[in-house]
Amino acid sequence: MSKVIVGSTDVTRVTYRDRDGTLTNPDVTVAWVKKPDATVTQTGVTVTAVSTGIRDIDVVTDVEGIWYLEITATGTIAPLVIEKQICVVASSVA
């Protein structure tokens, strides 16, 4: 589980490959989050094509708690679905 401070951005890099292991672009990549209050949204979530087969998913956080990120892709690639938990804390000072 990654850990970020409220107001910062969590970045997840995903690598997509075909059956032969060659970097391959998915047809579509979609991501959304479920916030601690159970709101499901794509607001604040950005998918960026970095290069062939590489996508960065940025999640801008705005509330403390456990967030759930789901990334879904289509095409002849793997992985098709990725799930991740993000722990958002008020401060990095203990």
Secondary structure, 3 states (H helix, E strand, C coil): CEEEECCCEEEEEEECECCCCCECCCCEEEEEEECCCCCEECCCEEEEEEECCEEEEEEECCCCEEEEEEEEEECCCECCEEEEEEEEECCCCC
